[in-house]
Amino acid sequence: MKIRWINEEVKLIPGAPKWVEFTAKYPFVLFLPAAVLFTYAHYWNQWIWMEIRSNGKPSSGFF
C-alpha cells in the first residue's frame, strides 16, 4: 500500500482555518505528536528499568 504524503482528493470547506486545510492536505502531520510522545515514553521506560536493575540506587541526581 502506497503512503500518501499529500492528499490531492481533499475537498476543503470554504472559510476553514488554515491549520485545518494544512492537516487535511498533509495527513502525515497527525503522526508527529505521537512520534514525540513515543520517544519521550521510551526514554523514561529505559530510565526506570535502569533504576530497577541497579537495585534502586540512584544513578543520577535528577530528583
C-alpha positions as a Python dict, from the first residue, in 0.01 Angstrom:
ca = {
    (1, 'M'): (0, 0, 0),
    (2, 'K'): (142, 335, -101),
    (3, 'I'): (166, 608, 162),
    (4, 'R'): (3, 934, 56),
    (5, 'W'): (213, 1222, 177),
    (6, 'I'): (-11, 1475, 4),
    (7, 'N'): (-386, 1420, -15),
    (8, 'E'): (-497, 1559, -351),
    (9, 'E'): (-856, 1436, -314),
    (10, 'V'): (-948, 1654, -18),
    (11, 'K'): (-1237, 1895, -70),
    (12, 'L'): (-1187, 2190, 159),
    (13, 'I'): (-1475, 2376, 321),
    (14, 'P'): (-1473, 2745, 232),
    (15, 'G'): (-1371, 2956, 532),
    (16, 'A'): (-1197, 2670, 715),
    (17, 'P'): (-897, 2768, 930),
    (18, 'K'): (-557, 2738, 763),
    (19, 'W'): (-438, 2469, 1005),
    (20, 'V'): (-739, 2251, 915),
    (21, 'E'): (-664, 2291, 544),
    (22, 'F'): (-296, 2208, 602),
    (23, 'T'): (-373, 1899, 813),
    (24, 'A'): (-628, 1776, 560),
    (25, 'K'): (-383, 1817, 273),
    (26, 'Y'): (-83, 1668, 460),
    (27, 'P'): (-229, 1391, 684),
    (28, 'F'): (113, 1258, 794),
    (29, 'V'): (135, 1565, 1023),
    (30, 'L'): (-109, 1388, 1256),
    (31, 'F'): (163, 1134, 1342),
    (32, 'L'): (417, 1392, 1463),
    (33, 'P'): (276, 1434, 1818),
    (34, 'A'): (258, 1055, 1856),
    (35, 'A'): (622, 1024, 1747),
    (36, 'V'): (731, 1282, 2004),
    (37, 'L'): (531, 1117, 2283),
    (38, 'F'): (660, 771, 2189),
    (39, 'T'): (1020, 893, 2205),
    (40, 'Y'): (959, 1055, 2545),
    (41, 'A'): (789, 743, 2684),
    (42, 'H'): (1066, 519, 2551),
    (43, 'Y'): (1332, 733, 2722),
    (44, 'W'): (1155, 720, 3058),
    (45, 'N'): (1090, 348, 3026),
    (46, 'Q'): (1462, 286, 2976),
    (47, 'W'): (1550, 514, 3266),
    (48, 'I'): (1306, 342, 3503),
    (49, 'W'): (1428, -9, 3410),
    (50, 'M'): (1788, 102, 3456),
    (51, 'E'): (1698, 219, 3807),
    (52, 'I'): (1524, -112, 3886),
    (53, 'R'): (1819, -317, 3760),
    (54, 'S'): (2064, -115, 3969),
    (55, 'N'): (1874, -220, 4286),
    (56, 'G'): (1718, 119, 4337),
    (57, 'K'): (2046, 304, 4369),
    (58, 'P'): (2009, 648, 4216),
    (59, 'S'): (2219, 669, 3902),
    (60, 'S'): (2175, 1042, 3852),
    (61, 'G'): (2092, 1348, 4055),
    (62, 'F'): (1768, 1408, 3870),
    (63, 'F'): (1550, 1403, 4182),
}
